Amino acid sequence: PATHTSRREETFYMVAVEVKDRKRVEEALEAYIAPEIVEYAWRDGGKRERTSKRVLIKKPPRHLLIHLKRFEFDLETLTQRKINSRFEFGKTLNLAPYMTENNEYAVDGKCLYELSGIVVHAGTAHSGHYYAFIKCKDHEWIEDNDSYVAPIDIDTELDYDCFGGIEQQKNPSRTRNGRTYD
């Protein structure tokens, strides 16, 4: 049993999750809330003790942004690199498993978020281009890519443009508005 407990509440709108060695957003969120062992002094000048630290969501934001950490610093080459491994997410996310127990914001064990936008990076860790997929009020999806704006089939685009991985490389380059995107 813990002899010391400390709680701190912070308002948040974004959760940054690790993509490396994970296949789905739920797996990344599990890692996000997993306890981490740290050395901590509970009193000024006190002895440092092994302590478990973790994050749980108490009050979910109205709009949730999930940032996929696809860039890392490689300590062997001393360079930035992009993590292009396949990483999937659905159009609906139940946030309840990552929240405090008996949370008043979870109804019947659910706190659902509906996907409403995606920002995609095409390129490397050193250069590239960003574009977005946006869900409109009529529940149709559009691609917003500089001056190119057009309706899209989100189910196809999620697989080709958003998940990454080897499957993405099988998708032939597409030309849009005079630009080619791989």
N, C-alpha and C positions, 0 to 999 in steps of 0.2 A: 504494500500500500504506500501511496505517496505521502510524504510528510509535509511537502510544500506544494501549494497550488497557486498559480497565477493566471488570471484571465485578462485579456485585453480585447476590446471591441474596436473594429475599424470599419468605416464605410468603404465599400469597394464597388467597382463597376466592371473590372477586368480581372481575369484569372489567367496567368501565364503558365502553360503546361509544357513539360518536356515531351518531345516527339521521339527522340532517339530511343531505340529498343522497345518501342510501343507501337501497337497496331490500330488502336481505337481511342477516341476521346474519353470513353469511360475508364479505360485502363490508365490513361494519363491523369485523370481526376483522382483515381484511387491512389496513385503515387503522390499526388499533390497533398492529400490529407493524411498520408501515412506518417506515423510517428517518426521523428528523427532524434537520435541520441546526440546530445551536446554536453559540453562541460560548462557549468554555470555556477557562479557564486551567488547564493541567495541573500547574503548580507555584505555590505561594504567591508572589504578586508577579510571576508570569510573564505573558507576552504571551497575550492571548486569541486562540484559533485557532478556525477553523470546524471543527466536529467533528460526526460522525454519531452519533446516539444512537438506540437502538431497544430494544424489549422483545420477548423471546421466552419461551415457557413451557418450563421445564426439568422441573419435577415438577408434574404436574396434580393438583389437589385431588380428594379422594374425591367431594365434591359441589361443583359449579360453579354459581355465581350469575352471571347476565349481566344487568347493569343497563342498560336502554335510556335514554340521556340525551334525554328528550323535552322538557326545559325549557331555555330559554336566555334570556339577558339581551339585549334589543334595544337597541343603542347609539343608534339614531336616535330611538326613542320613550322611552328610559330606563325601560322596563318589562319585566317577565318575560313570556314568551310560551311557549305549549305548541306543540310540533311535532307536528302531527296527520297527517303524511304516512304513506302506507302503508309498512309495514316488516314483512317476513315472516321467519319462522323455522320450521324443521321440528320434528318430534318426536324426531329423532335429529341429533346434531351430532358430526362428526369433528374433534377438536381438533388432530390431528397436523400439519396444514399450518401451524399457528401456534406450533409447538414447535421447540426446538433440533434441529439435524440429528442423525441417528442416535440418536434418543432411545430410551432403554431402556423407556419407558412406552408407546411406540407399537408395536403388534404388527401386522406386515404393513402398515405405513404407516397404521395406524388407532389412534385413541384415542377411543373412542365414549362419548358421553354420551346418556342417554335423558331426554327432557323429563319432569319429574315435578311441576311446579307453575308457575303464572303468577300474578303480581299485576297487576291492571288498575286504571288510574286513569280514571275517568269524570269529565269536567269541564274546567275551564280551568286556567291557571297560577295562578289566585288562589283557586280553591275547587274542591271536587270530592269524590269518594267512591272509596274503594279496596275492591276485592273480589278473591277468588282462585278459581282453578280448581286442583284438587288431584287427583293420580293416587293412588288407593288401592292397598293391597297386592294386591287382586284385579284390578288393572289397569283398573278402571273409573274414570271421572272424575266428580267432583262440583263443583258451584259452592258456594262458601262466601261468603255475602253477608249479613253481620250474622246475623240469626236465620233467614234463608232458606238452607237447605242442601238441594240436590237433585241427582240424577244428571243428567249432560249428555252430549251427543254432542260430543266435543272437536274433531272435524274441522269441524263447523259453527261452534262457538264461537270457534275460532282465527280463522276468516275474519271473523266478525261483530264480535267483541269485542276481539280482541288485536292485529290487524294495523294498525288505523287506516286513514286515507285516505278517499277519496270513497266507496269501496264500503261503508264503515261507515255513512255517512250514508243510504244506500239502505235499510238495515235499519230496519224500523219500530220505534218505541219499544216496549219490552216492559214489562209490569207484573208485578212479582213481590212477593209479600207486601205488597201495598198501596203499593209504590213504583214509580215509572216511571223507567227508565233509557234514555237515548238512546245 
